[in-house]
Amino acid sequence: MTRLSADIEARFHGLRRIIGNTPLLAVDYSFRGCRRRLFAKSENLNMTGSLKDRMALHILRRAYEKGAIQPGALIVEATSGNTGISFAAVGRALGHRVSIFMPDWMSREQVRLLRAFGAEIHPVSAGDGGSLGSIARAEELAASTPGAFLPRQFTNLDNCEAHEEQTGPEIHWQLGAHGLRPDAFVAGVGTGGTVMGVGRYLRAHHPDVTIHPLEPANSPMLSDSRRMGRHRIPGIAEEFIPPIVSLAELDDIVAVDDGDAILMAQKLARSVGLGVGISAGANFLGAVMLHDRLGDDGVVVTVFPDDNKKYLGTDLLHDEPVRPEHLTPYLTVHGFTSFNRACQVCDQSEDLVKMAGALSV
Ligand SMILES: Cc1ncc(COP(=O)(O)O)c(C=O)c1O
């Protein structure tokens, strides 16, 4: 393992304090007359406002440890949005230039945020291959730039490891502090890093837990690639099954209609002030479906991957038509409380020990 310079180590230390170890929200709701509580990690509270900060920080940390990236090197990534913003910000914090290839249909807010962090942006049209074309173009630029680092979020196992070492343990400890054990975990699949990593940790500690990937009902790539279509849940459902996803390790796939996900995200903001993104609305509905199967006392956990700010120019703010198959109209959100950050996974105790040591000298 390569030893990190004191400067880079200090930068990572600063970042670790503002990425990860998020509160766990306990949201009370009623669905078709049954009152229940489900749990969601508040990932919008990360440095740039999404769960992708965890992956960016962990991949870059591991890359430094493996000697795969040098200080000041160019970081090149293909991304459909949040990942680019995370690498742009975390990369800059560590002193890197960042170049992002992304499909040209991403939200204006996302593109502007990337620009705000000083990233170079390369939009790729559907005609030039969209997501897959972005990956190919990122590989080409990295190959022609000496020392460039490609995180390769879709194939890099350090992506899953970020969630296996952090998000999963946090959920375990936060529930445990309240005498609870998870029965089911569900998360929309973008790269699949979240569902695979959290799933591996929770299964190792709770053998009976079920782990469910979620996809848009209108683009069910995971269950039937022939029915891939357009959908409005940014951040999930790529045009391919990401290599780090192993469906054999997971339980059944949950499908949510994108209009229903929009209605649910609107409801969370309007009824209890939780301004979350569309994929959070989808994850909430996925958790409600699993709750239905498990019964009112089931402990179902999900993530709210990001906040609503990047989607203010999208259908999230439109009047979404209600369709007969939608669940949101039968659902009331009563309120939420939040379970504190998990001390077992933060370095607070380490600092306290050091401080106590210094005082006793
Ligand atoms: C808004 C949003 N939700 C969900 C996900 C899915 O996370 P993962 O890539 O870990 O599967 C992403 C990934 O970019 C995202 O941006």
The ligand as a MOL file (V3000), in Angstrom:
LIG
                    3D

  0  0  0     0  0            999 V3000
M  V30 BEGIN CTAB
M  V30 COUNTS 16 16 0 0 0
M  V30 BEGIN ATOM
M  V30 1 C -30.2290 10.1700 -7.9120 0
M  V30 2 C -29.6570 8.8010 -7.8820 0
M  V30 3 N -30.3500 7.8000 -7.3620 0
M  V30 4 C -29.8600 6.5400 -7.3320 0
M  V30 5 C -28.6290 6.2260 -7.8290 0
M  V30 6 C -28.1360 4.8050 -7.8230 0
M  V30 7 O -26.9870 4.5370 -7.0600 0
M  V30 8 P -25.9770 3.3920 -7.4700 0
M  V30 9 O -25.1200 3.9260 -8.5700 0
M  V30 10 O -25.1600 3.1280 -6.2230 0
M  V30 11 O -26.7440 2.1940 -7.9120 0
M  V30 12 C -27.8920 7.2610 -8.3770 0
M  V30 13 C -26.6050 6.9970 -8.9710 0
M  V30 14 O -26.0190 7.8570 -9.6220 0
M  V30 15 C -28.4060 8.5650 -8.4140 0
M  V30 16 O -27.7210 9.5880 -8.9610 0
M  V30 END ATOM
M  V30 BEGIN BOND
M  V30 1 1 1 2
M  V30 2 1 2 3
M  V30 3 2 2 15
M  V30 4 2 3 4
M  V30 5 1 4 5
M  V30 6 1 5 6
M  V30 7 2 5 12
M  V30 8 1 6 7
M  V30 9 1 7 8
M  V30 10 2 8 9
M  V30 11 1 8 10
M  V30 12 1 8 11
M  V30 13 1 12 13
M  V30 14 1 12 15
M  V30 15 2 13 14
M  V30 16 1 15 16
M  V30 END BOND
M  V30 END CTAB
M  END
